[in-house]
Amino acid sequence: MTGRDLLVYDDVHCIADMKTDHYMMLKKASQAATPWADMALYGKYITYFIAGWIFFGSVKHFLFSNYDVDRRSDGPAKIWERLIAAGRFIVYRQLPTKICSQLGLPTSVGSLLLIGAVTLYSLLWCFVPHPYYRACLGFGSPPLGVRAGFISTAFVPFIFIMSGKSNIVGFLTGVSHEKLNKYHQTASILCLFFGWVHTIPFYYQANKEGGTSRVHEKMYSDAIWVSGVPPIIFLTLLWLGSLRIIRKFWYEAFVSFHWVLAVGFYISLFYHIYDELQAHKYLVATIIVWGLQFLYRWFAKGYLRPGRVMKKTVAKISQFESLNQKCVELMVDLPLNAVPGQHVFLRALDNTALQSHPFSVIPTSVGFKLLVRVYDGFTKHLFETASRSSTISLLVDGPYGGVSRDPRSFSNLFLICSGSGITTCLPFVSSYASLLDDPRASLSKIRLDWIVRHSDDVSWVRDELVAIYDTFKMETKTGALEINIYCVQSSEKEQVIGPEYNKFKPAVKELVRNFSLGSTNCIISSGSHALKNEVGNAAARLQSQVGKVREVYLHTEEFSF
């Protein structure tokens, strides 16, 4: 053979001497020192680590669920409640939105710490062990490449499992699918990174030994080299499609092709790793768990639910505008067993039938109401539909999400929202205000602070606010129920009798700091990125009050403002 041929050890050539006894002796020595079969352990290390975090989250969810049922609201804070507050002082903190969005990172310090722990653990197991390469590619696959391949494959089950609206991780930990999405994205990025770390050493060593001719020979003589190309391409395309700039301008296209690419990745990866140290079992487990989740979602919450099998719902649709803002109101006459804070996915039965989008629900006497802020894509389509028709045919999927803790078990419930975030917070008032005069209930105080740009925006939920004040007059008089509306750009055109109107933009940290805390406190926030950050940091500072009070718990939702 002509061309480049790497010389190693005692005048042994990696290509020319492949069939010699001395070469085979060196190959056996290399495998004895770093067995190929041991590389499968690295995938297990990652699986065990992530499973350990899920187990920790499950225990936490179980303990808090029972704690909410059994605890008494009065009495001093216990030592473990103080320790939890110390942890929340850190994990509730928020980092600047602009920086995190540019880097594709969550703003929550708690989420970043968990992502950082998984990332660091994976990097250490991949890059600390040596050797990275064998003396010759003929001695066996590069250990760095095989380690990285198993680590990458170990992330695949968690990527697919956490992609579901109803998934086993959310069920065990109490974390809803929209909050798990950041971990789904992180697992995908790590899978891609280690996928490339798996790929590059093979090409690098082949090129080092025999140049491009050696790479060409391996590509055409070794089937596993060829089969490894499609999955890394599919995964790279998935990552490119998820980039912020792509999602901003071509979000609908990304959603449409997301699952096509994911299916292509799964099938091609299965073919690539089949019967390679039993690596395909990761994918067998993936399809079993994901498939069960999918069936549960469709039969328990989705379109195949008994009594609602692919049954379309005709909703009343109307549009309204306030200055520079456009909104759509949907009145859906469909009984929905939803709790406050949950959302549904809508699919319009027209030329956008392939698209499904989430919206928070406001329960009504016959179904539920949706308020939709108009941007581009699907929401713009709804607005245009409302201009030419009073009804629209929909498929409703859900409800999903919600608060993992029971807000009724707290003594004080604080709701703070901006813009259309009112659709998340208002149902807590209408559903739980009746408990305020019940001596058997824990809940004794509800406060809602709503920040809007214009006074006209109050018309979005005018009927609901009037109904609340008509129903709970005594609670508002005693101060057990308090509603404050802050109009950044005020006018006198739209005011509702009852709420306290303030014609200025409040400092959110001052609002939160001035909450009159009770023994146990639940803060629920829904609105813009900025609101989420300010409330998170303010709630972190309130942890210093634990001792005087027993708990300050925070739940955040996020919508555009």
TASUL-V930913 format. One record per residue. N is the residue number from 1. PSI is psi in whole degrees, -180 to 180 (NA if undefined). OMEGA is omega in radians with two decimals (999 if undefined). D_CENTER is the distance of its C-alpha to the mean C-alpha in Angstrom with 1 decimal. Layout:
<<N	PSI	OMEGA	D_CENTER> <N	PSI	OMEGA	D_CENTER>>
//
This chain:
<<1	136	-3.12	54.2> <2	170	3.13	54.4> <3	-168	-3.09	52.0> <4	140	3.09	49.9> <5	110	-3.05	49.9> <6	135	3.13	48.5> <7	125	-3.13	51.0> <8	164	3.07	49.9> <9	-134	-3.04	51.7> <10	75	3.12	55.4> <11	36	3.10	55.8> <12	128	3.09	53.3> <13	136	-3.06	51.8> <14	-25	-3.09	48.2> <15	-50	-3.05	49.3> <16	-31	-3.05	53.1> <17	19	-3.02	53.4> <18	-28	-3.06	50.7> <19	5	-3.12	53.3> <20	157	3.14	55.4> <21	-39	-3.13	55.7> <22	-39	3.11	54.9> <23	-44	-3.13	51.6> <24	-34	3.09	50.7> <25	-42	3.11	51.6> <26	-36	3.10	49.3> <27	-45	3.13	46.5> <28	-38	3.12	47.0> <29	-40	3.12	47.1> <30	-42	3.14	43.7> <31	-33	3.10	42.1> <32	-37	-3.13	43.7> <33	-39	-3.12	42.4> <34	84	-3.06	38.8> <35	134	3.09	38.4> <36	-39	-3.08	36.2> <37	-27	-3.12	35.3> <38	-14	-3.10	33.8> <39	-25	-3.14	31.0> <40	-22	-3.13	29.1> <41	-29	-3.06	28.7> <42	-34	3.04	26.2> <43	-39	3.12	23.6> <44	-38	3.13	24.2> <45	-42	3.14	23.8> <46	-44	-3.14	20.2> <47	-46	-3.12	19.5> <48	-39	-3.11	21.3> <49	-48	3.13	19.5> <50	-41	3.09	15.9> <51	-34	3.10	17.4> <52	-41	3.09	19.0> <53	-38	3.10	15.9> <54	-40	3.09	14.6> <55	-42	3.10	18.1> <56	-45	3.11	18.1> <57	-34	3.12	15.0> <58	-44	3.11	16.9> <59	-43	3.11	20.1> <60	-47	-3.14	18.6> <61	-42	3.14	17.3> <62	-45	-3.11	20.7> <63	-44	-3.14	22.7> <64	-36	3.11	21.1> <65	-43	3.11	21.5> <66	-34	3.11	25.1> <67	-41	3.13	25.6> <68	-32	-3.11	24.7> <69	-41	-2.95	27.2> <70	-20	-2.97	30.0> <71	157	2.97	30.1> <72	140	-3.05	32.6> <73	-25	-3.08	31.7> <74	176	3.13	34.8> <75	162	-3.13	36.1> <76	162	3.11	35.2> <77	137	3.10	32.0> <78	166	-3.05	32.1> <79	-38	-3.12	31.7> <80	-27	3.05	28.4> <81	-35	3.06	27.1> <82	-38	3.12	28.3> <83	-40	3.09	26.6> <84	-42	3.12	23.2> <85	-38	3.11	23.9> <86	-39	3.09	24.8> <87	-41	3.14	21.4> <88	-27	3.07	19.6> <89	-28	3.13	22.0> <90	-52	-2.95	20.2> <91	-22	3.09	16.5> <92	-13	-3.12	16.5> <93	148	-3.14	17.9> <94	141	3.09	16.3> <95	163	-3.10	17.4> <96	131	-3.07	18.8> <97	-43	-3.07	16.4> <98	-43	-3.12	18.8> <99	-47	-3.08	18.9> <100	-39	-3.13	15.2> <101	-36	3.10	14.5> <102	-34	-3.13	17.5> <103	-5	-3.12	16.4> <104	31	-3.10	12.8> <105	152	3.04	11.7> <106	153	-3.12	9.8> <107	-20	-3.10	12.6> <108	128	3.11	12.2> <109	-38	3.12	14.9> <110	-46	3.12	13.6> <111	-40	3.13	10.4> <112	-38	3.12	12.9> <113	-42	3.13	15.3> <114	-45	3.10	13.3> <115	-41	3.12	12.3> <116	-39	-3.13	16.0> <117	-45	3.14	17.4> <118	-42	-3.14	16.0> <119	-48	-3.13	17.0> <120	-43	3.13	20.4> <121	-45	-3.13	21.1> <122	-43	-3.14	20.6> <123	-41	-3.14	22.7> <124	-45	-3.13	25.4> <125	-26	-3.13	25.8> <126	-46	-2.94	26.1> <127	-16	3.12	28.4> <128	-45	3.14	30.5> <129	145	3.08	32.3> <130	159	0.07	35.3> <131	163	3.03	36.8> <132	-38	-3.07	34.5> <133	157	2.94	37.2> <134	164	-3.09	40.3> <135	-39	3.10	43.6> <136	147	3.11	43.7> <137	-29	3.10	41.1> <138	-17	3.10	43.6> <139	-13	-3.11	43.2> <140	166	-3.13	39.7> <141	148	3.11	36.2> <142	125	-3.13	35.1> <143	-37	3.11	33.5> <144	-44	-3.13	30.8> <145	-43	-3.11	29.9> <146	-42	3.08	29.8> <147	-49	-3.12	27.8> <148	-36	3.13	25.2> <149	-43	3.12	25.2> <150	-37	3.09	24.5> <151	-43	3.11	21.8> <152	-45	-3.12	20.1> <153	-33	-3.12	20.7> <154	-24	3.12	19.3> <155	-20	-3.02	15.8> <156	-47	3.13	16.1> <157	-41	-3.11	15.7> <158	-33	3.09	12.4> <159	-50	-3.09	11.1> <160	-41	-3.11	12.5> <161	-45	-3.11	11.8> <162	-5	3.10	8.0> <163	-17	-3.07	8.4> <164	145	3.08	10.2> <165	-36	2.99	9.8> <166	113	-3.09	12.1> <167	158	-3.02	11.7> <168	-33	3.12	13.8> <169	-45	3.10	11.4> <170	-40	3.13	10.1> <171	-43	-3.09	13.8> <172	-39	-3.02	15.1> <173	-14	-3.09	13.0> <174	9	3.13	12.5> <175	123	-3.06	8.8> <176	163	-2.97	7.6> <177	-36	-3.09	5.6> <178	-28	3.08	4.0> <179	-28	3.07	3.3> <180	-15	-3.06	3.1> <181	-35	3.14	2.0> <182	-31	3.08	4.1> <183	-33	3.02	6.0> <184	-44	-3.14	6.5> <185	-41	3.13	7.8> <186	-44	3.11	9.8> <187	-37	3.12	11.2> <188	-43	3.14	12.3> <189	-43	3.11	14.0> <190	-39	3.09	15.7> <191	-44	3.12	16.8> <192	-45	-3.12	18.3> <193	-50	-3.12	19.9> <194	-23	3.03	21.5> <195	-41	3.10	22.5> <196	-35	3.07	24.5> <197	-33	3.05	25.9> <198	-40	-3.01	27.0> <199	-46	-2.98	28.6> <200	-44	-3.11	30.5> <201	-34	3.13	32.8> <202	-47	-3.13	34.3> <203	-38	-3.13	35.3> <204	-47	-3.09	36.3> <205	-38	3.10	38.6> <206	-42	3.13	40.1> <207	-37	3.14	40.9> <208	-36	-3.10	42.3> <209	-43	-3.02	44.6> <210	15	3.11	45.9> <211	-163	-3.07	44.4> <212	-28	3.12	43.0> <213	-36	3.10	45.5> <214	-40	3.09	44.0> <215	-45	3.14	40.4> <216	-42	3.14	41.9> <217	-45	-3.13	43.7> <218	-39	-3.12	40.6> <219	-32	-3.06	38.5> <220	-9	-3.12	41.3> <221	-18	-3.07	42.5> <222	112	-3.04	39.4> <223	-33	-3.08	37.1> <224	-26	3.04	34.1> <225	-42	-3.13	34.2> <226	-44	-3.08	34.1> <227	-16	3.13	31.4> <228	-13	-3.09	29.0> <229	-50	-3.09	29.0> <230	-46	-3.11	27.0> <231	-37	-3.13	23.8> <232	-30	3.08	23.6> <233	-47	3.11	24.3> <234	-44	-3.10	21.7> <235	-39	3.11	19.0> <236	-40	3.09	20.3> <237	-38	3.08	20.2> <238	-42	3.13	16.6> <239	-44	3.13	15.9> <240	-40	3.14	18.4> <241	-25	-3.11	17.0> <242	-4	3.12	13.6> <243	148	-3.04	15.5> <244	-43	-3.09	15.3> <245	-35	3.11	18.9> <246	-46	-3.12	18.6> <247	-30	-3.12	15.7> <248	-42	-3.04	17.8> <249	-25	-3.10	20.9> <250	43	-3.08	20.2> <251	-46	-3.10	16.8> <252	-40	3.12	18.5> <253	-41	3.13	20.1> <254	-45	3.14	17.0> <255	-40	-3.10	15.4> <256	-39	-3.07	18.8> <257	-6	-3.07	19.3> <258	-51	-3.08	15.9> <259	-29	3.08	16.8> <260	-46	3.11	20.4> <261	-38	-3.13	19.6> <262	-42	3.11	17.4> <263	-43	3.09	20.3> <264	-41	3.10	22.8> <265	-47	-3.09	21.0> <266	-49	-3.09	21.0> <267	-46	-3.11	24.6> <268	-35	3.10	26.0> <269	-40	3.11	24.4> <270	-46	3.13	25.9> <271	-39	-3.08	29.2> <272	-40	-3.00	29.0> <273	4	-3.06	28.5> <274	126	3.08	30.3> <275	23	3.01	32.5> <276	95	-3.10	31.9> <277	37	3.09	32.0> <278	22	-3.11	30.1> <279	-26	-3.13	27.0> <280	-17	3.13	26.5> <281	-27	3.03	25.8> <282	-40	-3.09	22.2> <283	-30	3.04	21.9> <284	-46	3.10	23.9> <285	-38	-3.14	21.6> <286	-51	-3.04	18.6> <287	-31	3.12	20.3> <288	-52	-3.10	21.6> <289	-46	-3.13	18.4> <290	-40	-3.14	16.5> <291	-42	3.10	19.6> <292	-41	3.08	19.9> <293	-44	-3.11	16.4> <294	-44	3.13	17.3> <295	-42	3.12	20.6> <296	-45	-3.12	19.5> <297	-47	-3.07	17.1> <298	-36	-3.08	20.0> <299	-27	-3.10	22.7> <300	-31	-3.06	21.1> <301	-20	-2.96	18.9> <302	-145	-2.94	19.5> <303	-12	3.14	22.6> <304	17	3.11	24.7> <305	137	3.12	24.7> <306	130	-3.11	28.4> <307	-12	-3.13	30.2> <308	32	-3.05	27.7> <309	106	3.13	28.0> <310	34	-3.10	27.0> <311	122	3.14	28.7> <312	152	3.10	28.3> <313	131	3.09	28.2> <314	115	-3.09	30.3> <315	146	3.02	28.9> <316	132	-3.08	31.0> <317	137	3.10	29.7> <318	157	-3.14	31.1> <319	151	3.02	30.5> <320	155	-3.09	31.4> <321	143	3.02	31.4> <322	108	-3.08	31.9> <323	-116	-3.05	33.2> <324	10	-3.09	30.7> <325	138	3.09	27.9> <326	139	-3.14	27.5> <327	157	3.06	26.0> <328	136	3.07	26.1> <329	129	3.09	26.6> <330	125	3.06	26.1> <331	112	-3.03	28.0> <332	116	3.12	27.0> <333	71	-3.12	29.7> <334	116	3.11	27.6> <335	133	-3.08	27.4> <336	122	-3.14	23.8> <337	71	-3.08	23.1> <338	148	3.03	20.3> <339	159	-3.13	19.9> <340	139	3.11	19.4> <341	-5	-3.13	15.9> <342	166	3.14	14.8> <343	164	3.07	14.4> <344	162	3.02	15.8> <345	132	3.14	15.5> <346	142	3.04	18.9> <347	114	-3.14	20.8> <348	133	-3.09	24.1> <349	68	3.09	27.0> <350	-146	-3.09	28.5> <351	1	3.06	28.0> <352	23	-3.03	24.2> <353	-22	-3.14	23.9> <354	-10	-3.09	21.6> <355	142	3.11	18.9> <356	129	-3.01	16.5> <357	145	-3.08	14.9> <358	145	3.07	13.3> <359	139	3.10	15.6> <360	148	-3.05	16.2> <361	144	2.97	19.5> <362	111	-3.09	22.6> <363	145	3.03	24.8> <364	178	-3.09	28.4> <365	-25	-3.09	31.5> <366	-2	-3.11	31.2> <367	-119	3.12	27.6> <368	162	-3.12	25.0> <369	143	3.09	24.8> <370	136	3.00	22.2> <371	125	-3.04	22.5> <372	117	3.01	21.2> <373	136	-3.04	21.5> <374	125	3.02	23.0> <375	-117	3.08	21.8> <376	-178	3.04	22.3> <377	-129	-3.02	21.6> <378	-42	-3.12	20.9> <379	-36	3.07	21.5> <380	-37	3.10	24.7> <381	-41	3.10	25.8> <382	-42	-3.14	25.5> <383	-42	3.12	27.6> <384	-35	3.08	30.2> <385	-41	-3.13	30.4> <386	-25	-3.13	31.1> <387	-19	-3.10	34.0> <388	-3	-3.13	35.8> <389	153	3.12	34.9> <390	-5	3.13	34.4> <391	161	3.08	32.4> <392	140	3.13	29.6> <393	131	-3.04	28.8> <394	156	2.83	25.2> <395	132	-3.09	23.3> <396	128	-3.14	21.0> <397	118	3.12	18.0> <398	-169	0.23	16.7> <399	161	3.11	16.3> <400	170	3.04	12.7> <401	-154	-3.11	10.8> <402	-179	-3.12	13.2> <403	132	-3.09	14.2> <404	-26	3.06	14.3> <405	161	3.11	17.8> <406	108	-3.11	20.7> <407	-24	-3.12	21.7> <408	-15	-3.12	25.2> <409	-6	3.13	25.8> <410	158	3.10	25.9> <411	-33	-3.11	29.1> <412	133	3.12	27.6> <413	118	-3.13	24.7> <414	124	-3.12	23.9> <415	125	-3.14	22.0> <416	126	-3.03	21.5> <417	165	3.07	20.3> <418	146	3.08	21.2> <419	-134	-3.10	22.0> <420	0	3.02	20.3> <421	-13	3.09	18.1> <422	-27	-3.14	21.2> <423	-25	3.06	20.0> <424	-43	-2.98	17.5> <425	-36	-3.04	20.1> <426	-39	3.12	23.4> <427	-28	3.09	22.9> <428	-38	3.14	22.8> <429	-52	-3.08	26.2> <430	-29	-3.10	27.8> <431	-34	-2.97	26.7> <432	-8	-3.12	27.4> <433	-26	3.13	30.3> <434	-17	-3.14	32.8> <435	-14	-3.00	32.1> <436	-29	3.13	33.4> <437	16	3.10	37.1> <438	112	-3.09	36.6> <439	-19	3.14	38.1> <440	-16	-3.09	36.3> <441	151	3.09	32.8> <442	-34	-3.02	31.0> <443	126	-3.11	29.7> <444	-7	-3.09	32.4> <445	131	3.02	30.8> <446	129	3.08	28.3> <447	130	3.10	27.9> <448	126	3.03	26.1> <449	120	-3.08	26.1> <450	124	-3.14	25.2> <451	122	3.13	25.6> <452	158	3.13	26.6> <453	-43	-3.03	28.2> <454	151	3.09	31.2> <455	-35	-3.12	33.1> <456	-25	-3.10	33.0> <457	-21	3.14	29.2> <458	-24	-3.14	30.2> <459	-20	3.12	31.6> <460	-40	-3.06	28.1> <461	30	-3.09	28.3> <462	-47	-3.11	32.0> <463	-39	-3.13	32.9> <464	-41	3.12	30.3> <465	-42	3.11	31.4> <466	-43	3.14	35.1> <467	-39	3.13	34.4> <468	-45	-3.12	32.8> <469	-32	3.07	35.8> <470	-36	-3.07	38.3> <471	-36	-3.01	36.9> <472	50	3.14	36.2> <473	-44	-3.11	39.2> <474	-41	-3.12	40.3> <475	-36	3.11	36.9> <476	-34	3.12	36.8> <477	-39	-3.12	40.3> <478	-12	-3.13	39.8> <479	1	3.10	36.7> <480	-31	3.07	34.5> <481	124	-3.10	32.5> <482	128	3.11	32.0> <483	124	3.13	30.5> <484	132	3.10	30.7> <485	131	-3.12	30.1> <486	115	-3.12	30.1> <487	112	-3.09	31.3> <488	-43	3.07	31.0> <489	96	-2.92	33.6> <490	152	2.96	35.7> <491	172	-3.12	38.3> <492	8	-3.00	40.3> <493	-35	-3.01	39.5> <494	106	3.07	36.8> <495	144	-3.12	36.9> <496	134	3.12	36.3> <497	125	3.08	38.7> <498	-65	-3.08	37.1> <499	154	3.06	34.2> <500	117	-3.13	35.2> <501	137	3.09	35.0> <502	125	-3.04	34.7> <503	60	3.08	35.5> <504	165	3.07	33.6> <505	118	-3.06	30.2> <506	156	2.96	29.4> <507	113	-3.01	28.3> <508	-40	-3.12	25.0> <509	-31	3.09	25.7> <510	-38	3.08	29.1> <511	-50	-3.09	27.9> <512	-42	-3.11	25.7> <513	-31	-3.10	28.4> <514	7	3.05	31.0> <515	136	3.05	29.2> <516	94	-3.02	31.9> <517	144	3.01	30.1> <518	-160	-3.14	31.1> <519	-49	3.10	31.0> <520	134	-2.95	27.3> <521	135	3.09	25.0> <522	124	3.09	21.6> <523	125	3.11	20.2> <524	126	-3.08	17.7> <525	139	3.10	16.7> <526	126	3.14	15.6> <527	-142	-3.03	16.5> <528	169	3.06	16.5> <529	-43	-3.10	15.0> <530	-42	3.12	18.4> <531	-45	3.13	18.5> <532	-44	-3.12	15.3> <533	-45	-3.10	16.8> <534	-42	3.13	20.2> <535	-41	3.12	19.3> <536	-47	3.13	17.3> <537	-38	3.12	20.3> <538	-40	3.11	22.8> <539	-34	3.08	21.2> <540	-42	3.12	21.4> <541	-31	3.14	25.1> <542	-15	3.12	25.7> <543	-21	3.09	25.2> <544	-16	3.13	28.7> <545	-13	3.13	30.0> <546	125	-2.91	29.0> <547	-56	2.95	32.5> <548	-39	3.03	33.9> <549	173	-3.04	31.1> <550	-32	-3.07	29.1> <551	144	2.94	25.5> <552	107	-3.06	23.2> <553	142	-3.11	19.7> <554	135	2.99	16.9> <555	131	-3.11	14.1> <556	143	2.93	12.5> <557	160	-3.07	11.2> <558	125	3.09	11.3> <559	159	3.08	13.6> <560	149	-3.09	16.1> <561	NA	999	19.5>>
//
